[in-house]
Amino acid sequence: MPEKKVSTNQLNKSIVLQRDFYKSELLRMDYFITPEGRQLYELSLPELESIFNTEKAKARKIHD
């Protein structure tokens, strides 16, 4: 199967969309700033994803 090439522009757009998703979800969860004092816009995609998963798990425990 031939490899599908993704342009840098498409990849950047995808990353921006994913970061925006995680930022909006975290804001919806009333999460605004990390314990280290960093704001959401300062975080990388992996950092946002990790925090989102942690906060989602915490919320699930509270509601169980």
mmCIF file as gemmi writes it, N, C-alpha and C atoms, coordinates in Angstrom:
data_model
loop_
_atom_site.group_PDB
_atom_site.id
_atom_site.type_symbol
_atom_site.label_atom_id
_atom_site.label_alt_id
_atom_site.label_comp_id
_atom_site.label_asym_id
_atom_site.label_entity_id
_atom_site.label_seq_id
_atom_site.pdbx_PDB_ins_code
_atom_site.Cartn_x
_atom_site.Cartn_y
_atom_site.Cartn_z
_atom_site.occupancy
_atom_site.B_iso_or_equiv
_atom_site.pdbx_formal_charge
_atom_site.auth_seq_id
_atom_site.auth_asym_id
_atom_site.pdbx_PDB_model_num
ATOM 1 N N . MET Axp A 1 ? 0.841 -1.171 0 1 0 ? 1 A 1
ATOM 2 C CA . MET Axp A 1 ? 0 0 0 1 0 ? 1 A 1
ATOM 3 C C . MET Axp A 1 ? 0.891 1.241 0 1 0 ? 1 A 1
ATOM 4 N N . PRO Axp A 2 ? 0.671 2.181 -0.912 1 0 ? 2 A 1
ATOM 5 C CA . PRO Axp A 2 ? 1.522 3.372 -0.953 1 0 ? 2 A 1
ATOM 6 C C . PRO Axp A 2 ? 1.278 4.284 0.238 1 0 ? 2 A 1
ATOM 7 N N . GLU Axp A 3 ? 2.358 4.945 0.654 1 0 ? 3 A 1
ATOM 8 C CA . GLU Axp A 3 ? 2.239 5.891 1.77 1 0 ? 3 A 1
ATOM 9 C C . GLU Axp A 3 ? 1.478 7.123 1.332 1 0 ? 3 A 1
ATOM 10 N N . LYS Axp A 4 ? 0.612 7.6 2.215 1 0 ? 4 A 1
ATOM 11 C CA . LYS Axp A 4 ? -0.106 8.834 1.946 1 0 ? 4 A 1
ATOM 12 C C . LYS Axp A 4 ? 0.719 9.981 2.51 1 0 ? 4 A 1
ATOM 13 N N . LYS Axp A 5 ? 1.046 10.937 1.663 1 0 ? 5 A 1
ATOM 14 C CA . LYS Axp A 5 ? 1.85 12.073 2.114 1 0 ? 5 A 1
ATOM 15 C C . LYS Axp A 5 ? 0.938 13.158 2.657 1 0 ? 5 A 1
ATOM 16 N N . VAL Axp A 6 ? 1.336 13.715 3.783 1 0 ? 6 A 1
ATOM 17 C CA . VAL Axp A 6 ? 0.6 14.79 4.42 1 0 ? 6 A 1
ATOM 18 C C . VAL Axp A 6 ? 1.486 16.028 4.372 1 0 ? 6 A 1
ATOM 19 N N . SER Axp A 7 ? 0.93 17.116 3.91 1 0 ? 7 A 1
ATOM 20 C CA . SER Axp A 7 ? 1.732 18.341 3.832 1 0 ? 7 A 1
ATOM 21 C C . SER Axp A 7 ? 1.967 18.906 5.229 1 0 ? 7 A 1
ATOM 22 N N . THR Axp A 8 ? 3.008 19.68 5.346 1 0 ? 8 A 1
ATOM 23 C CA . THR Axp A 8 ? 3.315 20.341 6.615 1 0 ? 8 A 1
ATOM 24 C C . THR Axp A 8 ? 2.163 21.235 7.024 1 0 ? 8 A 1
ATOM 25 N N . ASN Axp A 9 ? 1.561 21.897 6.055 1 0 ? 9 A 1
ATOM 26 C CA . ASN Axp A 9 ? 0.434 22.783 6.336 1 0 ? 9 A 1
ATOM 27 C C . ASN Axp A 9 ? -0.747 22.006 6.92 1 0 ? 9 A 1
ATOM 28 N N . GLN Axp A 10 ? -1.048 20.846 6.343 1 0 ? 10 A 1
ATOM 29 C CA . GLN Axp A 10 ? -2.141 20.013 6.858 1 0 ? 10 A 1
ATOM 30 C C . GLN Axp A 10 ? -1.834 19.536 8.27 1 0 ? 10 A 1
ATOM 31 N N . LEU Axp A 11 ? -0.605 19.152 8.504 1 0 ? 11 A 1
ATOM 32 C CA . LEU Axp A 11 ? -0.2 18.678 9.825 1 0 ? 11 A 1
ATOM 33 C C . LEU Axp A 11 ? -0.312 19.791 10.86 1 0 ? 11 A 1
ATOM 34 N N . ASN Axp A 12 ? 0.152 20.978 10.515 1 0 ? 12 A 1
ATOM 35 C CA . ASN Axp A 12 ? 0.057 22.119 11.431 1 0 ? 12 A 1
ATOM 36 C C . ASN Axp A 12 ? -1.394 22.455 11.747 1 0 ? 12 A 1
ATOM 37 N N . LYS Axp A 13 ? -2.265 22.43 10.735 1 0 ? 13 A 1
ATOM 38 C CA . LYS Axp A 13 ? -3.682 22.705 10.954 1 0 ? 13 A 1
ATOM 39 C C . LYS Axp A 13 ? -4.283 21.675 11.898 1 0 ? 13 A 1
ATOM 40 N N . SER Axp A 14 ? -3.91 20.432 11.711 1 0 ? 14 A 1
ATOM 41 C CA . SER Axp A 14 ? -4.42 19.357 12.564 1 0 ? 14 A 1
ATOM 42 C C . SER Axp A 14 ? -3.986 19.552 14.015 1 0 ? 14 A 1
ATOM 43 N N . ILE Axp A 15 ? -2.745 19.92 14.213 1 0 ? 15 A 1
ATOM 44 C CA . ILE Axp A 15 ? -2.228 20.151 15.563 1 0 ? 15 A 1
ATOM 45 C C . ILE Axp A 15 ? -2.949 21.328 16.21 1 0 ? 15 A 1
ATOM 46 N N . VAL Axp A 16 ? -3.153 22.397 15.465 1 0 ? 16 A 1
ATOM 47 C CA . VAL Axp A 16 ? -3.856 23.574 16.002 1 0 ? 16 A 1
ATOM 48 C C . VAL Axp A 16 ? -5.274 23.191 16.402 1 0 ? 16 A 1
ATOM 49 N N . LEU Axp A 17 ? -5.959 22.429 15.555 1 0 ? 17 A 1
ATOM 50 C CA . LEU Axp A 17 ? -7.328 22.003 15.868 1 0 ? 17 A 1
ATOM 51 C C . LEU Axp A 17 ? -7.375 21.133 17.114 1 0 ? 17 A 1
ATOM 52 N N . GLN Axp A 18 ? -6.419 20.218 17.246 1 0 ? 18 A 1
ATOM 53 C CA . GLN Axp A 18 ? -6.378 19.35 18.425 1 0 ? 18 A 1
ATOM 54 C C . GLN Axp A 18 ? -6.077 20.159 19.689 1 0 ? 18 A 1
ATOM 55 N N . ARG Axp A 19 ? -5.129 21.079 19.596 1 0 ? 19 A 1
ATOM 56 C CA . ARG Axp A 19 ? -4.803 21.921 20.758 1 0 ? 19 A 1
ATOM 57 C C . ARG Axp A 19 ? -6.02 22.752 21.157 1 0 ? 19 A 1
ATOM 58 N N . ASP Axp A 20 ? -6.71 23.317 20.166 1 0 ? 20 A 1
ATOM 59 C CA . ASP Axp A 20 ? -7.91 24.11 20.449 1 0 ? 20 A 1
ATOM 60 C C . ASP Axp A 20 ? -8.983 23.263 21.125 1 0 ? 20 A 1
ATOM 61 N N . PHE Axp A 21 ? -9.14 22.02 20.67 1 0 ? 21 A 1
ATOM 62 C CA . PHE Axp A 21 ? -10.114 21.12 21.282 1 0 ? 21 A 1
ATOM 63 C C . PHE Axp A 21 ? -9.781 20.906 22.757 1 0 ? 21 A 1
ATOM 64 N N . TYR Axp A 22 ? -8.541 20.534 23.047 1 0 ? 22 A 1
ATOM 65 C CA . TYR Axp A 22 ? -8.167 20.258 24.434 1 0 ? 22 A 1
ATOM 66 C C . TYR Axp A 22 ? -8.26 21.512 25.298 1 0 ? 22 A 1
ATOM 67 N N . LYS Axp A 23 ? -7.845 22.654 24.763 1 0 ? 23 A 1
ATOM 68 C CA . LYS Axp A 23 ? -7.952 23.899 25.538 1 0 ? 23 A 1
ATOM 69 C C . LYS Axp A 23 ? -9.414 24.204 25.858 1 0 ? 23 A 1
ATOM 70 N N . SER Axp A 24 ? -10.288 24.091 24.893 1 0 ? 24 A 1
ATOM 71 C CA . SER Axp A 24 ? -11.7 24.406 25.146 1 0 ? 24 A 1
ATOM 72 C C . SER Axp A 24 ? -12.32 23.411 26.123 1 0 ? 24 A 1
ATOM 73 N N . GLU Axp A 25 ? -11.961 22.145 26.016 1 0 ? 25 A 1
ATOM 74 C CA . GLU Axp A 25 ? -12.49 21.148 26.95 1 0 ? 25 A 1
ATOM 75 C C . GLU Axp A 25 ? -11.986 21.404 28.372 1 0 ? 25 A 1
ATOM 76 N N . LEU Axp A 26 ? -10.716 21.743 28.502 1 0 ? 26 A 1
ATOM 77 C CA . LEU Axp A 26 ? -10.166 22.028 29.828 1 0 ? 26 A 1
ATOM 78 C C . LEU Axp A 26 ? -10.805 23.276 30.423 1 0 ? 26 A 1
ATOM 79 N N . LEU Axp A 27 ? -11.013 24.286 29.617 1 0 ? 27 A 1
ATOM 80 C CA . LEU Axp A 27 ? -11.695 25.49 30.105 1 0 ? 27 A 1
ATOM 81 C C . LEU Axp A 27 ? -13.107 25.161 30.563 1 0 ? 27 A 1
ATOM 82 N N . ARG Axp A 28 ? -13.769 24.285 29.818 1 0 ? 28 A 1
ATOM 83 C CA . ARG Axp A 28 ? -15.118 23.858 30.185 1 0 ? 28 A 1
ATOM 84 C C . ARG Axp A 28 ? -15.114 23.122 31.531 1 0 ? 28 A 1
ATOM 85 N N . MET Axp A 29 ? -13.993 22.467 31.849 1 0 ? 29 A 1
ATOM 86 C CA . MET Axp A 29 ? -13.839 21.75 33.115 1 0 ? 29 A 1
ATOM 87 C C . MET Axp A 29 ? -13.327 22.683 34.23 1 0 ? 29 A 1
ATOM 88 N N . ASP Axp A 30 ? -13.284 23.991 33.936 1 0 ? 30 A 1
ATOM 89 C CA . ASP Axp A 30 ? -12.763 24.987 34.878 1 0 ? 30 A 1
ATOM 90 C C . ASP Axp A 30 ? -11.286 24.786 35.203 1 0 ? 30 A 1
ATOM 91 N N . TYR Axp A 31 ? -10.538 24.325 34.227 1 0 ? 31 A 1
ATOM 92 C CA . TYR Axp A 31 ? -9.088 24.175 34.373 1 0 ? 31 A 1
ATOM 93 C C . TYR Axp A 31 ? -8.45 25.279 33.545 1 0 ? 31 A 1
ATOM 94 N N . PHE Axp A 32 ? -7.733 26.183 34.208 1 0 ? 32 A 1
ATOM 95 C CA . PHE Axp A 32 ? -7.207 27.362 33.52 1 0 ? 32 A 1
ATOM 96 C C . PHE Axp A 32 ? -5.69 27.463 33.519 1 0 ? 32 A 1
ATOM 97 N N . ILE Axp A 33 ? -5.059 26.915 34.556 1 0 ? 33 A 1
ATOM 98 C CA . ILE Axp A 33 ? -3.625 27.118 34.731 1 0 ? 33 A 1
ATOM 99 C C . ILE Axp A 33 ? -3.034 25.879 35.42 1 0 ? 33 A 1
ATOM 100 N N . THR Axp A 34 ? -1.831 25.508 35.034 1 0 ? 34 A 1
ATOM 101 C CA . THR Axp A 34 ? -1.192 24.341 35.637 1 0 ? 34 A 1
ATOM 102 C C . THR Axp A 34 ? -0.702 24.677 37.042 1 0 ? 34 A 1
ATOM 103 N N . PRO Axp A 35 ? -0.414 23.672 37.843 1 0 ? 35 A 1
ATOM 104 C CA . PRO Axp A 35 ? 0.139 23.939 39.182 1 0 ? 35 A 1
ATOM 105 C C . PRO Axp A 35 ? 1.455 24.722 39.123 1 0 ? 35 A 1
ATOM 106 N N . GLU Axp A 36 ? 2.158 24.62 37.997 1 0 ? 36 A 1
ATOM 107 C CA . GLU Axp A 36 ? 3.419 25.349 37.824 1 0 ? 36 A 1
ATOM 108 C C . GLU Axp A 36 ? 3.191 26.788 37.382 1 0 ? 36 A 1
ATOM 109 N N . GLY Axp A 37 ? 1.934 27.168 37.15 1 0 ? 37 A 1
ATOM 110 C CA . GLY Axp A 37 ? 1.624 28.53 36.759 1 0 ? 37 A 1
ATOM 111 C C . GLY Axp A 37 ? 1.584 28.773 35.26 1 0 ? 37 A 1
ATOM 112 N N . ARG Axp A 38 ? 1.623 27.707 34.469 1 0 ? 38 A 1
ATOM 113 C CA . ARG Axp A 38 ? 1.571 27.859 33.01 1 0 ? 38 A 1
ATOM 114 C C . ARG Axp A 38 ? 0.127 27.898 32.533 1 0 ? 38 A 1
ATOM 115 N N . GLN Axp A 39 ? -0.138 28.774 31.586 1 0 ? 39 A 1
ATOM 116 C CA . GLN Axp A 39 ? -1.475 28.874 31.028 1 0 ? 39 A 1
ATOM 117 C C . GLN Axp A 39 ? -1.62 27.884 29.876 1 0 ? 39 A 1
ATOM 118 N N . LEU Axp A 40 ? -2.868 27.573 29.541 1 0 ? 40 A 1
ATOM 119 C CA . LEU Axp A 40 ? -3.133 26.544 28.542 1 0 ? 40 A 1
ATOM 120 C C . LEU Axp A 40 ? -2.482 26.85 27.198 1 0 ? 40 A 1
ATOM 121 N N . TYR Axp A 41 ? -2.478 28.11 26.782 1 0 ? 41 A 1
ATOM 122 C CA . TYR Axp A 41 ? -1.913 28.439 25.477 1 0 ? 41 A 1
ATOM 123 C C . TYR Axp A 41 ? -0.399 28.191 25.415 1 0 ? 41 A 1
ATOM 124 N N . GLU Axp A 42 ? 0.241 28.041 26.573 1 0 ? 42 A 1
ATOM 125 C CA . GLU Axp A 42 ? 1.683 27.804 26.628 1 0 ? 42 A 1
ATOM 126 C C . GLU Axp A 42 ? 2.042 26.329 26.482 1 0 ? 42 A 1
ATOM 127 N N . LEU Axp A 43 ? 1.053 25.457 26.547 1 0 ? 43 A 1
ATOM 128 C CA . LEU Axp A 43 ? 1.311 24.026 26.593 1 0 ? 43 A 1
ATOM 129 C C . LEU Axp A 43 ? 1.326 23.388 25.214 1 0 ? 43 A 1
ATOM 130 N N . SER Axp A 44 ? 2.114 22.331 25.096 1 0 ? 44 A 1
ATOM 131 C CA . SER Axp A 44 ? 2.185 21.567 23.85 1 0 ? 44 A 1
ATOM 132 C C . SER Axp A 44 ? 0.978 20.639 23.746 1 0 ? 44 A 1
ATOM 133 N N . LEU Axp A 45 ? 0.781 20.095 22.579 1 0 ? 45 A 1
ATOM 134 C CA . LEU Axp A 45 ? -0.318 19.155 22.377 1 0 ? 45 A 1
ATOM 135 C C . LEU Axp A 45 ? -0.224 17.958 23.327 1 0 ? 45 A 1
ATOM 136 N N . PRO Axp A 46 ? 0.938 17.31 23.464 1 0 ? 46 A 1
ATOM 137 C CA . PRO Axp A 46 ? 1.01 16.185 24.412 1 0 ? 46 A 1
ATOM 138 C C . PRO Axp A 46 ? 0.711 16.594 25.86 1 0 ? 46 A 1
ATOM 139 N N . GLU Axp A 47 ? 1.145 17.781 26.261 1 0 ? 47 A 1
ATOM 140 C CA . GLU Axp A 47 ? 0.863 18.253 27.616 1 0 ? 47 A 1
ATOM 141 C C . GLU Axp A 47 ? -0.641 18.472 27.804 1 0 ? 47 A 1
ATOM 142 N N . LEU Axp A 48 ? -1.274 19.118 26.834 1 0 ? 48 A 1
ATOM 143 C CA . LEU Axp A 48 ? -2.719 19.353 26.919 1 0 ? 48 A 1
ATOM 144 C C . LEU Axp A 48 ? -3.484 18.044 26.972 1 0 ? 48 A 1
ATOM 145 N N . GLU Axp A 49 ? -3.088 17.103 26.131 1 0 ? 49 A 1
ATOM 146 C CA . GLU Axp A 49 ? -3.765 15.809 26.086 1 0 ? 49 A 1
ATOM 147 C C . GLU Axp A 49 ? -3.627 15.073 27.419 1 0 ? 49 A 1
ATOM 148 N N . SER Axp A 50 ? -2.438 15.107 27.994 1 0 ? 50 A 1
ATOM 149 C CA . SER Axp A 50 ? -2.195 14.444 29.276 1 0 ? 50 A 1
ATOM 150 C C . SER Axp A 50 ? -3.036 15.066 30.39 1 0 ? 50 A 1
ATOM 151 N N . ILE Axp A 51 ? -3.054 16.388 30.456 1 0 ? 51 A 1
ATOM 152 C CA . ILE Axp A 51 ? -3.843 17.077 31.486 1 0 ? 51 A 1
ATOM 153 C C . ILE Axp A 51 ? -5.329 16.776 31.291 1 0 ? 51 A 1
ATOM 154 N N . PHE Axp A 52 ? -5.785 16.818 30.049 1 0 ? 52 A 1
ATOM 155 C CA . PHE Axp A 52 ? -7.188 16.519 29.754 1 0 ? 52 A 1
ATOM 156 C C . PHE Axp A 52 ? -7.555 15.12 30.25 1 0 ? 52 A 1
ATOM 157 N N . ASN Axp A 53 ? -6.719 14.138 29.941 1 0 ? 53 A 1
ATOM 158 C CA . ASN Axp A 53 ? -7.003 12.765 30.364 1 0 ? 53 A 1
ATOM 159 C C . ASN Axp A 53 ? -7.008 12.64 31.882 1 0 ? 53 A 1
ATOM 160 N N . THR Axp A 54 ? -6.097 13.323 32.549 1 0 ? 54 A 1
ATOM 161 C CA . THR Axp A 54 ? -6.043 13.301 34.013 1 0 ? 54 A 1
ATOM 162 C C . THR Axp A 54 ? -7.29 13.94 34.613 1 0 ? 54 A 1
ATOM 163 N N . GLU Axp A 55 ? -7.662 15.106 34.1 1 0 ? 55 A 1
ATOM 164 C CA . GLU Axp A 55 ? -8.84 15.809 34.618 1 0 ? 55 A 1
ATOM 165 C C . GLU Axp A 55 ? -10.124 15.038 34.338 1 0 ? 55 A 1
ATOM 166 N N . LYS Axp A 56 ? -10.179 14.408 33.183 1 0 ? 56 A 1
ATOM 167 C CA . LYS Axp A 56 ? -11.355 13.607 32.824 1 0 ? 56 A 1
ATOM 168 C C . LYS Axp A 56 ? -11.481 12.413 33.778 1 0 ? 56 A 1
ATOM 169 N N . ALA Axp A 57 ? -10.359 11.782 34.098 1 0 ? 57 A 1
ATOM 170 C CA . ALA Axp A 57 ? -10.372 10.659 35.035 1 0 ? 57 A 1
ATOM 171 C C . ALA Axp A 57 ? -10.795 11.116 36.432 1 0 ? 57 A 1
ATOM 172 N N . LYS Axp A 58 ? -10.318 12.283 36.859 1 0 ? 58 A 1
ATOM 173 C CA . LYS Axp A 58 ? -10.72 12.823 38.162 1 0 ? 58 A 1
ATOM 174 C C . LYS Axp A 58 ? -12.225 13.07 38.2 1 0 ? 58 A 1
ATOM 175 N N . ALA Axp A 59 ? -12.744 13.646 37.13 1 0 ? 59 A 1
ATOM 176 C CA . ALA Axp A 59 ? -14.189 13.935 37.066 1 0 ? 59 A 1
ATOM 177 C C . ALA Axp A 59 ? -14.988 12.651 37.094 1 0 ? 59 A 1
ATOM 178 N N . ARG Axp A 60 ? -14.49 11.626 36.434 1 0 ? 60 A 1
ATOM 179 C CA . ARG Axp A 60 ? -15.192 10.344 36.42 1 0 ? 60 A 1
ATOM 180 C C . ARG Axp A 60 ? -15.248 9.743 37.825 1 0 ? 60 A 1
ATOM 181 N N . LYS Axp A 61 ? -14.141 9.852 38.586 1 0 ? 61 A 1
ATOM 182 C CA . LYS Axp A 61 ? -14.104 9.325 39.954 1 0 ? 61 A 1
ATOM 183 C C . LYS Axp A 61 ? -15.089 10.051 40.849 1 0 ? 61 A 1
ATOM 184 N N . ILE Axp A 62 ? -15.202 11.368 40.657 1 0 ? 62 A 1
ATOM 185 C CA . ILE Axp A 62 ? -16.109 12.17 41.472 1 0 ? 62 A 1
ATOM 186 C C . ILE Axp A 62 ? -17.566 11.766 41.221 1 0 ? 62 A 1
ATOM 187 N N . HIS Axp A 63 ? -17.892 11.466 39.965 1 0 ? 63 A 1
ATOM 188 C CA . HIS Axp A 63 ? -19.262 11.149 39.606 1 0 ? 63 A 1
ATOM 189 C C . HIS Axp A 63 ? -19.634 9.692 39.806 1 0 ? 63 A 1
ATOM 190 N N . ASP Axp A 64 ? -18.647 8.866 40.116 1 0 ? 64 A 1
ATOM 191 C CA . ASP Axp A 64 ? -18.932 7.42 40.35 1 0 ? 64 A 1
ATOM 192 C C . ASP Axp A 64 ? -19.381 7.161 41.774 1 0 ? 64 A 1
